[in-house]
Amino acid sequence: MNSLRSFYGPNDLVIVTVNMDHDRRAAEEFLRETNSTLAVAYDPQGRLAARYKVSAMPTSVLIGRDGRVRYVHRGYFDTKAAEYQQHVNALVSEHS
Protein backbone atom coordinates (compact mmCIF):
# COMPACT_ATOMS: atom_id res chain seq x y z
CA MET A 1 0.00 0.00 0.00
CA ASN A 2 2.88 2.35 0.77
CA SER A 3 4.37 1.75 -2.67
CA LEU A 4 0.99 2.30 -4.37
CA ARG A 5 0.60 5.62 -2.61
CA SER A 6 4.13 6.66 -3.54
CA PHE A 7 3.65 5.63 -7.17
CA TYR A 8 0.41 7.54 -7.74
CA GLY A 9 0.86 10.47 -5.40
CA PRO A 10 -1.68 12.13 -3.12
CA ASN A 11 -3.77 13.75 -5.85
CA ASP A 12 -4.66 10.49 -7.58
CA LEU A 13 -4.83 7.89 -4.84
CA VAL A 14 -5.84 8.16 -1.21
CA ILE A 15 -5.40 5.13 0.99
CA VAL A 16 -6.99 4.93 4.40
CA THR A 17 -6.50 1.82 6.44
CA VAL A 18 -9.08 0.83 9.02
CA ASN A 19 -7.97 -0.89 12.17
CA MET A 20 -10.60 -2.74 14.19
CA ASP A 21 -8.34 -3.85 17.03
CA HIS A 22 -9.53 -3.00 20.51
CA ASP A 23 -5.93 -2.46 21.62
CA ARG A 24 -4.79 0.61 19.73
CA ARG A 25 -1.26 0.38 21.11
CA ALA A 26 -0.75 -3.05 19.52
CA ALA A 27 -1.95 -1.70 16.19
CA GLU A 28 0.37 1.29 16.39
CA GLU A 29 3.30 -0.99 17.22
CA PHE A 30 2.54 -3.14 14.18
CA LEU A 31 2.45 -0.05 11.96
CA ARG A 32 5.82 1.10 13.32
CA GLU A 33 7.32 -2.36 12.72
CA THR A 34 6.11 -2.39 9.13
CA ASN A 35 7.18 1.21 8.49
CA SER A 36 3.68 2.11 7.38
CA THR A 37 2.98 5.77 6.83
CA LEU A 38 -0.62 5.27 5.75
CA ALA A 39 -3.50 7.07 7.38
CA VAL A 40 -5.30 4.91 9.93
CA ALA A 41 -8.90 5.15 11.05
CA TYR A 42 -9.50 3.28 14.29
CA ASP A 43 -12.86 1.54 14.41
CA PRO A 44 -12.93 -0.95 17.30
CA GLN A 45 -16.74 -1.08 17.15
CA GLY A 46 -16.61 -2.26 13.52
CA ARG A 47 -18.97 0.38 12.14
CA LEU A 48 -17.07 0.76 8.88
CA ALA A 49 -16.81 -3.01 8.48
CA ALA A 50 -20.57 -3.27 8.84
CA ARG A 51 -21.19 -0.41 6.43
CA TYR A 52 -19.02 -1.95 3.72
CA LYS A 53 -20.05 -5.56 4.50
CA VAL A 54 -16.53 -6.72 5.31
CA SER A 55 -16.51 -10.50 5.61
CA ALA A 56 -12.78 -11.23 5.38
CA MET A 57 -9.51 -9.66 6.46
CA PRO A 58 -7.98 -7.91 4.76
CA THR A 59 -10.67 -6.37 2.61
CA SER A 60 -9.92 -3.55 0.17
CA VAL A 61 -12.73 -1.26 -0.91
CA LEU A 62 -11.85 0.81 -3.95
CA ILE A 63 -13.92 3.94 -4.30
CA GLY A 64 -13.91 5.96 -7.51
CA ARG A 65 -13.56 9.70 -7.83
CA ASP A 66 -17.36 9.85 -7.96
CA GLY A 67 -17.60 8.43 -4.43
CA ARG A 68 -19.09 5.09 -5.49
CA VAL A 69 -17.70 1.72 -4.44
CA ARG A 70 -16.27 0.23 -7.61
CA TYR A 71 -14.29 -2.84 -6.53
CA VAL A 72 -14.12 -4.95 -3.40
CA HIS A 73 -11.25 -7.36 -2.80
CA ARG A 74 -11.79 -9.87 0.00
CA GLY A 75 -8.53 -11.28 1.27
CA TYR A 76 -5.18 -10.82 -0.43
CA PHE A 77 -3.74 -13.26 -2.93
CA ASP A 78 -0.37 -12.80 -4.64
CA THR A 79 -1.81 -14.49 -7.72
CA LYS A 80 -4.31 -11.62 -8.07
CA ALA A 81 -1.81 -8.78 -7.73
CA ALA A 82 -2.10 -7.88 -11.43
CA GLU A 83 -5.89 -7.71 -11.12
CA TYR A 84 -5.63 -5.46 -8.08
CA GLN A 85 -3.24 -3.19 -9.96
CA GLN A 86 -5.59 -3.06 -12.98
CA HIS A 87 -8.47 -1.95 -10.77
CA VAL A 88 -6.41 0.82 -9.19
CA ASN A 89 -5.13 1.93 -12.61
CA ALA A 90 -8.69 2.05 -13.98
CA LEU A 91 -9.90 4.26 -11.17
CA VAL A 92 -6.88 6.57 -11.17
CA SER A 93 -7.20 7.10 -14.93
CA GLU A 94 -10.83 8.26 -14.66
CA HIS A 95 -11.52 11.97 -14.77
CA SER A 96 -13.71 13.58 -12.15
Secondary structure, 3 states (H helix, E strand, C coil): CHHHHHHHCCCCCCCEEEECCCCHHHHHHHHHHCCCCCEEEECCCCHHHHHCCCCCCCEEEEECCCCCEEEEEECCCHHHHHHHHHHHHHHHHCCC
